[in-house]
């Protein structure tokens, strides 16, 4: 049996209140003034290797168990077309799980889904990919991700992704609307109460396709340790061609007061 990757975590306290659905997330705490290290990364209750994708057709609470790739899911690199550790059917809610390393292609939502208190210790190809149709709604509530060599959340399908009370560090892009999928959509993403640890290199919170009329809304973003302002809140693309950054009244909906640097 392959051995699990230990949690390589820093202790942090996440600020802000839960923004959507009115759900209480156990691992997220509200304190007074924020500190330079913020989210309390969980200690898994146990570890389980996963050698082939687990398909969930009903909601599941893993009780803070760690799942990590082994065998065919044991690559943990950025190669394309990896399989996920978990595949969620339309309408499934996944709660209280840690995705360890190797992380393969994380979690795939095949329709609307809710990821509540999900933590990625070392993102593989992507942390989660959203594949539903135009009417799909996805919620990421609480949790966090780190060590993403590229993207954290990949939006390949249609619909709207809501991310709230989430912590991210050591990443390149938190959210990307697919630039070259064979079927394209107009996509929406809403970020509310997001804690970001600056990477020291240029990183993006969202990347959206303005030629597809994508819309990103950013609220209550706190960025730590980024004195050089290297984290770009909103990167605009025409498919895969970068065409600008910054707020506007059409695609990148936020103001300077929505971004706080600590």
Backbone torsions as a table, in degrees:
resi	resn	phi	psi	omega
1	UNK	NA	134.1	178.0
2	UNK	-67.4	151.4	180.0
3	UNK	-90.0	147.6	-179.9
4	UNK	-77.4	151.5	175.1
5	UNK	-79.2	128.1	179.7
6	UNK	-68.1	156.0	177.2
7	UNK	-67.8	125.2	177.1
8	UNK	-111.0	78.8	-166.3
9	UNK	-120.9	153.7	168.3
10	UNK	-105.1	148.3	-179.3
11	UNK	-85.5	124.7	-179.3
12	UNK	-143.1	159.4	-178.4
13	UNK	-119.3	115.5	-174.1
14	UNK	-80.0	132.8	178.7
15	UNK	-96.7	161.8	175.0
16	UNK	101.6	159.1	-179.9
17	UNK	-98.9	154.5	179.5
18	UNK	-61.7	127.5	-168.1
19	UNK	-91.4	-26.3	-175.5
20	UNK	-131.7	153.5	173.0
21	UNK	68.5	-7.3	178.9
22	UNK	62.0	34.2	-175.9
23	UNK	-100.4	139.2	176.5
24	UNK	-89.2	128.7	-178.5
25	UNK	-111.6	120.3	-169.3
26	UNK	-61.6	-38.1	-174.3
27	UNK	-84.3	-6.5	179.5
28	UNK	-97.4	130.3	-179.2
29	UNK	-121.0	149.9	174.8
30	UNK	-106.2	128.3	179.5
31	UNK	-125.3	-170.2	176.1
32	UNK	-77.4	-124.1	-178.5
33	UNK	-64.0	138.8	179.4
34	UNK	-70.3	154.9	177.1
35	UNK	-111.1	177.6	-178.0
36	UNK	-73.3	-13.3	173.7
37	UNK	-130.6	126.9	-160.3
38	UNK	-119.4	-48.7	-169.2
39	UNK	-88.6	140.6	175.8
40	UNK	-84.6	102.7	-178.1
41	UNK	-77.6	133.8	-171.9
42	UNK	-76.8	154.9	169.5
43	UNK	-96.2	118.2	-178.0
44	UNK	-61.3	148.6	178.7
45	UNK	-78.2	-26.1	178.7
46	UNK	-166.1	173.4	-179.8
47	UNK	-131.1	141.8	-179.2
48	UNK	-136.9	122.8	174.1
49	UNK	-73.8	146.0	179.9
50	UNK	-127.0	116.1	-176.8
51	UNK	-98.6	-16.3	174.4
52	UNK	-144.5	151.8	-172.6
53	UNK	-55.0	132.9	173.3
54	UNK	-91.7	122.4	177.3
55	UNK	-98.9	124.9	178.7
56	UNK	-105.3	116.5	176.3
57	UNK	-99.0	-4.1	177.3
58	UNK	-140.2	158.1	-177.7
59	UNK	-63.3	150.2	-176.0
60	UNK	-147.3	139.0	173.7
61	UNK	-111.6	116.2	-176.7
62	UNK	-87.7	-3.2	176.5
63	UNK	61.3	33.2	178.6
64	UNK	68.6	31.4	171.2
65	UNK	-76.8	146.6	174.3
66	UNK	-93.7	131.0	171.3
67	UNK	-112.3	136.0	178.5
68	UNK	-144.3	153.4	-174.7
69	UNK	-75.0	145.0	172.2
70	UNK	-143.8	169.1	179.9
71	UNK	55.5	-124.9	-178.2
72	UNK	-64.3	-20.0	179.5
73	UNK	-101.9	16.2	-171.9
74	UNK	-96.9	11.3	-177.1
75	UNK	-70.1	-54.1	177.1
76	UNK	70.6	19.3	-177.9
77	UNK	-109.6	-160.0	-177.6
78	UNK	-103.7	15.3	179.5
79	UNK	-64.8	143.2	-175.7
80	UNK	-74.3	159.1	172.9
81	UNK	65.8	26.7	170.3
82	UNK	-69.3	157.3	177.6
83	UNK	-90.2	153.2	-179.9
84	UNK	-80.9	162.0	170.9
85	UNK	-75.2	-39.8	179.5
86	UNK	-128.2	136.2	174.0
87	UNK	-120.3	123.6	-174.8
88	UNK	-105.8	127.6	174.2
89	UNK	-71.2	166.4	-179.0
90	UNK	-56.3	129.6	175.3
91	UNK	89.2	-0.9	-176.4
92	UNK	-77.8	140.8	171.2
93	UNK	-109.0	127.2	177.2
94	UNK	-110.6	127.3	-176.5
95	UNK	-126.2	146.3	162.6
96	UNK	53.9	65.8	177.5
97	UNK	-140.5	149.3	176.0
98	UNK	-113.3	126.2	173.7
99	UNK	-96.5	112.8	-177.6
100	UNK	-90.7	-161.6	179.8
101	UNK	-115.0	138.7	-0.4
102	UNK	-68.1	143.6	-175.8
103	UNK	-98.8	-3.3	-178.0
104	UNK	46.9	-134.6	178.1
105	UNK	-103.5	31.3	168.4
106	UNK	62.2	-118.1	-175.0
107	UNK	-125.4	136.5	173.7
108	UNK	-113.2	125.1	171.8
109	UNK	-98.7	117.2	-176.3
110	UNK	-87.0	-8.4	175.2
111	UNK	-157.0	-155.2	176.0
112	UNK	-59.1	144.7	-179.2
113	UNK	-158.2	164.0	172.2
114	UNK	-128.8	126.7	174.3
115	UNK	-110.4	107.9	-173.8
116	UNK	-115.7	120.9	179.5
117	UNK	58.0	50.1	175.9
118	UNK	-104.4	133.6	-175.8
119	UNK	-124.3	133.9	175.9
120	UNK	-112.0	116.3	-177.7
121	UNK	-77.5	-30.9	-176.0
122	UNK	-157.8	92.5	-172.2
123	UNK	-60.8	133.9	175.7
124	UNK	-83.3	-122.8	178.3
125	UNK	-62.0	-54.0	171.7
126	UNK	-143.4	160.3	175.6
127	UNK	-76.9	-47.9	178.8
128	UNK	-149.1	145.3	177.8
129	UNK	-124.2	134.2	-175.0
130	UNK	-110.7	121.1	-167.2
131	UNK	-124.2	12.2	-178.3
132	UNK	-70.9	178.5	-179.2
133	UNK	-86.3	-165.6	-173.2
134	UNK	-64.2	-26.4	-178.6
135	UNK	-94.3	5.8	-175.9
136	UNK	-73.4	145.4	172.8
137	UNK	-128.8	129.2	-178.2
138	UNK	-119.5	139.3	177.6
139	UNK	-123.7	129.4	168.4
140	UNK	-114.2	112.9	-173.2
141	UNK	-121.6	115.0	-178.4
142	UNK	72.8	-176.1	179.5
143	UNK	86.4	-168.2	-177.9
144	UNK	-172.7	168.4	179.7
145	UNK	-147.0	146.5	175.8
146	UNK	-148.1	168.4	179.3
147	UNK	59.3	48.0	176.6
148	UNK	-97.0	106.7	-179.4
149	UNK	-64.2	-22.2	178.0
150	UNK	-135.7	-104.4	-174.2
151	UNK	-96.6	152.5	169.7
152	UNK	-93.4	-60.5	-178.4
153	UNK	-113.8	126.4	-179.2
154	UNK	-112.4	122.8	-177.4
155	UNK	-106.3	96.4	-178.5
156	UNK	-95.1	-29.5	-179.8
157	UNK	-88.3	-157.8	177.3
158	UNK	-101.9	-164.9	174.1
159	UNK	88.6	-161.3	-172.7
160	UNK	-126.0	133.0	175.3
161	UNK	-109.3	125.5	176.0
162	UNK	-110.5	122.5	-179.9
163	UNK	-119.8	121.6	-177.6
164	UNK	-138.2	147.8	178.1
165	UNK	50.4	52.9	-174.7
166	UNK	-120.4	142.7	178.9
167	UNK	-112.8	135.9	179.9
168	UNK	-139.8	139.6	177.2
169	UNK	-151.0	155.5	179.2
170	UNK	53.7	69.6	-174.5
171	UNK	-147.6	168.0	173.1
172	UNK	-107.9	-43.9	179.0
173	UNK	-140.5	126.2	177.6
174	UNK	-74.7	-47.2	-178.2
175	UNK	-134.1	134.2	175.3
176	UNK	-134.5	125.1	169.3
177	UNK	-79.3	125.7	-172.4
178	UNK	-54.2	131.6	-179.0
179	UNK	-93.6	-18.9	-173.2
180	UNK	-138.9	25.4	176.3
181	UNK	-65.4	149.8	-177.2
182	UNK	-65.0	-32.2	172.1
183	UNK	-114.2	125.0	-176.9
184	UNK	-110.1	157.9	-176.1
185	UNK	-139.7	165.8	161.5
186	UNK	-88.0	125.2	-174.0
187	UNK	-120.7	154.3	176.3
188	UNK	-128.3	145.2	175.3
189	UNK	-138.2	136.7	177.7
190	UNK	-122.7	120.6	176.3
191	UNK	-108.9	128.2	179.4
192	UNK	-144.2	121.6	-179.1
193	UNK	64.2	73.1	-178.4
194	UNK	-118.0	132.3	178.0
195	UNK	-107.8	123.1	-173.7
196	UNK	-121.9	131.3	171.4
197	UNK	-102.9	120.0	-177.3
198	UNK	-56.4	144.1	-172.9
199	UNK	-95.0	-12.0	-174.5
200	UNK	87.5	-15.1	173.9
201	UNK	-127.8	169.5	-177.3
202	UNK	-64.1	128.8	176.7
203	UNK	-135.2	160.9	-177.8
204	UNK	-124.3	136.6	171.8
205	UNK	-74.8	-49.7	177.7
206	UNK	-134.7	146.7	170.6
207	UNK	-126.6	118.0	-174.2
208	UNK	-126.0	157.8	-178.6
209	UNK	-99.1	101.8	-178.0
210	UNK	-68.9	-26.6	177.2
211	UNK	-71.0	-14.1	175.9
212	UNK	-102.6	5.1	179.9
213	UNK	65.9	30.4	174.2
214	UNK	-62.6	153.0	178.2
215	UNK	-133.5	129.5	174.8
216	UNK	-119.0	130.8	176.1
217	UNK	-117.8	126.2	-177.1
218	UNK	-119.0	128.6	177.9
219	UNK	-140.0	142.5	172.2
220	UNK	56.0	53.7	178.7
221	UNK	-98.0	125.9	176.8
222	UNK	-116.5	123.6	-177.9
223	UNK	-115.9	121.9	-178.9
224	UNK	-99.3	148.1	169.1
225	UNK	55.6	47.6	-178.5
226	UNK	-137.0	56.5	-176.7
227	UNK	-60.6	-28.4	-178.7
228	UNK	-86.9	2.4	177.2
229	UNK	56.7	47.8	-179.2
230	UNK	-86.8	-11.8	175.5
231	UNK	-85.7	117.3	-179.5
232	UNK	-89.2	119.0	-178.8
233	UNK	-63.5	-42.7	-174.6
234	UNK	-144.1	112.3	177.9
235	UNK	-100.9	128.6	-178.8
236	UNK	-100.8	139.7	178.3
237	UNK	-131.3	152.5	156.9
238	UNK	-101.6	97.2	-169.8
239	UNK	57.5	-105.3	-179.1
240	UNK	-107.1	8.5	179.8
241	UNK	-101.7	118.9	179.3
242	UNK	-66.7	132.8	-175.7
243	UNK	-130.2	8.1	176.8
244	UNK	148.8	170.4	179.5
245	UNK	-137.7	168.0	170.4
246	UNK	99.8	167.6	-175.9
247	UNK	-73.9	153.8	173.1
248	UNK	-153.0	-171.9	-177.4
249	UNK	-101.8	7.2	-173.2
250	UNK	-122.6	-51.5	-172.2
251	UNK	-113.7	-42.2	-178.6
252	UNK	-109.5	95.7	-170.7
253	UNK	-99.0	96.0	173.9
254	UNK	-166.5	168.0	175.4
255	UNK	-128.6	170.7	-178.6
256	UNK	-60.0	-28.1	179.8
257	UNK	-71.8	-13.3	178.0
258	UNK	-83.1	-11.2	-177.8
259	UNK	-115.8	121.6	178.3
260	UNK	-116.5	131.5	178.0
261	UNK	-105.1	132.8	-179.9
262	UNK	-116.4	NA	NA
